[in-house]
Amino acid sequence: MIISRYMTLCMIIWGTFIDPLKPKSYKEFDVAPIIRITVPRKKSADDEKILNELIASLKSEDKLKHGTFAMDYIDEKGVILDDEWHKDF
C-alpha cells in the first residue's frame, strides 16, 4: 500500500509537558503517536477499511501498541476539505 507523500508523523506526550531545557528520555513517558495522512482527493468509501488494515498490520508486527490516525483531504489547489476524521487504536 502506498501512503500519500503528504504523510506526516509526529509524536506527542498525552497530558505531559516536557521542558525543552531539561529533556528526558521518551521512555520515561507514555508516548502515543499521531499519524496524519493527507491525501489530494475526496473521501472514499474504502478509506476506513484501508486504515483498519494498516492499523492491524502495525499492531501485528509490534510496531505500534496504540495511537491515533488522522485522515484529511485536500483539493487540487491544496485547500483542506471538511472531511477530516480520526481513529484511535
N, C-alpha and C positions, 0 to 999 in steps of 0.2 A: 504494500500500500504506500502510495506517495502522499506525504503530508505537505501541505502548502508551503511554499518558500517564505510565506509571511509568518510562519510559526515562531512564537516567542516562548522561551522558557524562563521562568523566574521562580525563585524560592522565597517563601515568606515564613515568618515565625508567627504562629497563631497566638495572640494575646501576650506576646513578649516583646519588649523593646530591647534591642541590642545597642549598646552605646558604641558608636564607631571609634571612640577614643580608647575604649577598653575592650577590644574584640576578644571573643572566646571561641572555642570550637563549636561548630554547629551540632556536634554530637551531644552537647550539653542541653540542647533544646529539642522540643517536639516540633520538628520541621515538616511542613506539608507543602508540596509543590502545587503551583497553579500553572497549568499548561494551557496557553491561549493559542487557539488556532483561528486564523483569519483567512477566509477564502474569498476570491474575487468572483462571486456568483450569488444567486439567491439560495435560500434554504431548500434542501432536497429532502424528500420523504425518507431516504436511506441514511441520512446523516447520523441519526441516533443509533441505528444498527451498526454502522461502521465504527462509531465511537465506542460502543459497548464491546465490539471485537478487539479494538485497540486496548481498552482497559483490561479485558480478560487476558490478553497476551502479556501485557506488562506485569500484571499480578502473578500470572502463572510462571513467569521467568524470574520472579522475585526482584524485579526492577523497581517497583513501587508498591508500598503497602496501602497507602491512602493519599488522597489529594483531591484536586478539582480540575476538571477540564472546562474551559470556557470557549465557546464557539461563536464567532461573529462573522458577518458577511459584509462585503463592500461591493459597490458597483464599479463599473469600468473606469470611473474617474477617481476612485479611492474614497468615495463618500460612504460612511458607515450606514448600513441598512439597520432597521429596527428589529431584526430577527435574532439578536444575541440571546444565548441561553447558556446554562452551565449545568454540570453534573458532578456531584461529589461522590467519591468512592472510597 
